[in-house]
Structure formats: structure tokens, C-alpha cells
Amino acid sequence: MARRNKLEILESILDMCRSDGSTKTKIVYQINLNFKNAGSYLEWLTEHGYLIKENRVYKTTASGLGLLQDLNEINSIIRDEEIAEIAKFSQK
């Protein structure tokens, strides 16, 4: 499994919490994070208004959906550039 950057992790969390929301435990196991790191990401996203916590369930807010769309675009560009670099390197 390739190492993910922080933007990819944020994108994954926001995506998981998009429809019906998700618990911290579900996020930890589906995104493959430990509880400490997941807690840090969830805290940051909540403090900045991208997630809300209702009982034990995190849900993506309207501004979180906007951030998710932006992260999708950014991560797509990054992946495209990485693929181009790999292709360029393999041609040598």
C-alpha cells in the first residue's frame, strides 16, 4: 500500500462521513488509521467546521462538501503528476 498524504486522508474522512455519517471506530478501520491520528484529523475537521459530531457520529457539513470537492481536484492533479513522473523515470 502506497503512503498517503494528509490531503488524501482528509478526503477519505470527509467522503466517509458524507451521507449517513460515520463513527471514529469505523473511520479508523476503513481508512486504516490509528485512533490517535484519526482523533487529530477529526478534531481539526470539526474545529474548522468541515464535520459536525452528533452523538458519536461525524457528518460532513456543507463547507466540508466544498472542501471534499476541492480535495478531489487537488489529489487528482497530484496523482496525475506522480504518474507522469513514474512514466518519465521508467523511460530512462
N, C-alpha and C positions, 0 to 999 in steps of 0.2 A: 504494500500500500504506500503510495507516494505521500510525502509530508504535505500537509495542507497549510495554507497561510491563514492568518487571522480573518481576513475578509471572507474566505471560503467557509470558515467555521461560523461566522456571523450570519452568512447567507443560509447555511444549513439550519441554524436555530430558528431564524425568522420564518423560513419555509415550513418547518415542522409545526410551528405554533400558529400558522396561518388560518386554517379552517376551524377546527374544534379546539385548538389549543393543545398543550402538552405538559406533562409533569416533568420535574427535574430528572427523575429517575429514567423516564422514557427517553429524554434528550441525551442523557449520559450514555445509555446503551445503544441507541440508534445512531448517534453521531460519533461514538467511540471516544468519549472524553472521560476524564476522571471527575469526581464530584467537586473537587476544589476548583479546577479550571472551568467547569460548567457553571459553578456558582459565580465566578468572576465575570464571565460573559453575560449571564442572566442579570446580574446586578447592574452592569454597565448599560445593557439594553433597556432595563426597567428605569434606571435613573434618568436616562435620556429620552424617555417617552416612546420607545420603539416597541416595548412589550408592557402589558399590564398583568398583574398577578391577581387572579380571583380564586380564593381558597388556595389550593395547591396547583392550580392550572395557570400556565403562562399563555397569553394570547397576543398575537401581533396586532398593533394599533394601526390606524390609518397612516400615520407617519412611518411606522415600521414597514408597511407595504410599499411606500415610496422608496425607503432605504433598500428594501429587498430588490426592487426593480433596478435601482442603481447598482447594487452589488452584482446582480446577474450580468449587467452590461460590462462592468469593470472586470469581473472574473472571466468572462468570455474573451475579452481583449487579452488578458494576461495569459490564458490558456493558448490562444492563437499565437501569441508571440513565443511562448515556450515551444510549441510545436514547430514553428518556423526555425527556431534556434537548433532544435534537435535535428531537423531535416538538413539544415545548413552544415551542421557538425558531421552528420553521417555521410555527406557527400565528399568530405575531405579524404 
